Amino acid sequence: MQVFWQVPETLALEPHIFLHLVNAAGEVVAQQDGLPHNNATSWQDLSGLPAQADYRALLLPANLPSGTYTLHLGLYDPASGQRIPTQDSTEFVVLGTVTLK
């Protein structure tokens, strides 16, 4: 999945990105965490640049049952585990649903 990040100024911390696949019970069944560009770029490197493309991928468990899942994308402080609120004051952005058959 392609997402875009824009960092207007220097950040006080280096948050990690999380991408979660969540089942109907609200359980995370697959996840990917890290810095932009598969941990190859710091947020400081992106500071002041135009929006930058980043690619996120999830490895799905082989035994994942068929069903409808929701994708969540957000940021958190790796030192504390605390999620960083979105502009809407939520813990993550809901990207949509995925149906596995």
Secondary structure, 3 states (H helix, E strand, C coil): CEEEECECCCCCCCCEEEEEEECCCCCEEEEEEECHHHHCCCHHHHECCCCEEEECCCCCCCCCCCEEEEEEEEEECCCCCCEECCCCCCCCEEEEEEEEC
